[in-house]
Amino acid sequence: MLASSFIVDMRRQAPRIALETLCNEIADGVERPSLVVDVSETGVRIARPYVGGRTPERLQLEIELPGVDAILWARGQPCFDLVQQVRGELWRVTGIRFAAAAAHDLRLLRDVVVEHQRLWLGDPANDDAPS
């Protein structure tokens, strides 16, 4: 019980950045293109057109990290899954907690999230931060 509480607390405290980047979702041997809506060190939120069916308990993700010449491979478990209407079309939005990924990929993701936060929240050492 303590371990699951710790995970929830970490998710809520982890910086999350909004972005739009491509992602492939692989489930049950089928690859589907998706759009990453936001990402943190511990998970990702993806959106894609709703085609029916259920979201599998485990997903493999292939994520293009913006500004980095790298593809992140991760396995994840859905935390939430909902269908929303966007401009007259149904879209499935799924929050996914990373369950496994290469240590190098997780470090790279952490660096991207931290750097984005530093740039957008303003760092006194950063003269390029938006005002």
Secondary structure, DSSP 8 states (H G I E B T S, - for coil): -HHHHHHHHHHHHS-EEEEEEEEEEEETTEEEEEEEEEEESSEEEEEEE--SS---S-EEEEEE-TTSS-EEEEEEEEEEEEEEEETTEEEEEEEEEEEEE-HHHHHHHHHHHHHHHHHHH--TT-TTS--
